[in-house]
Amino acid sequence: LVFDHLVDINPRTGVIKFNEKRMILTSTEAMGFLRRDLMRTLGVERAKSVLLRYGWASGYNAARAVKKAFPWRTKEELILAGPALHTLAGPVMVETDEIRVDDHSFYMRGSWFYSYEYEEHVRHFGFSDESVCWTLIGFVKGYLTCVYDKDIIVYEEACKGKQDHQCTFVACSLNLCPPQHLDSSRYFDKECLVSEFDSMYQRLEQTQLAIQRADLL
């Protein structure tokens, strides 16, 4: 991919476009503060779901854009454009170590270098017991789901956010996914997320009523 062919920057208006879709530049520090506030306000699981879905939307829309931008010769070529695009966008440097694709199964394994997400997580919360590169996982899942046209499971085998030597990821079709990672799709369930927020809101209302009653005693 040639970056100059994908991005148009208008210095007068400040409008940045990627294949005719408007983009914005934002700092990793700002993303880190957003992550911190989401986790403190919503809790780890809900914040994780929001960030995974944010990454998914970014990856899916990026795949739709590059599919239209170039005359791809093969699906494999379009798939491999994903890591290049993810690197060009700035959040991480991606290296693909292995890829196997046919009509019935998909498997990709790769490494992430200089992940902004692990850096920001450790800055605000220290090291974790689980992988923390949630928006990166979401991006890969969204991109590959659009390109492969089937649901793809993505997970980190190792993460520097939990003191592993390197961040490594696996993306695979359901038939190749280890059982312990099959339930990760629940984080992308819109209805599940809405239900969680409704439940949280109801608990807050009940707590507020209990405080008001206590003040009247």
Disulfide bonds with the S-S distance in Angstrom:
none
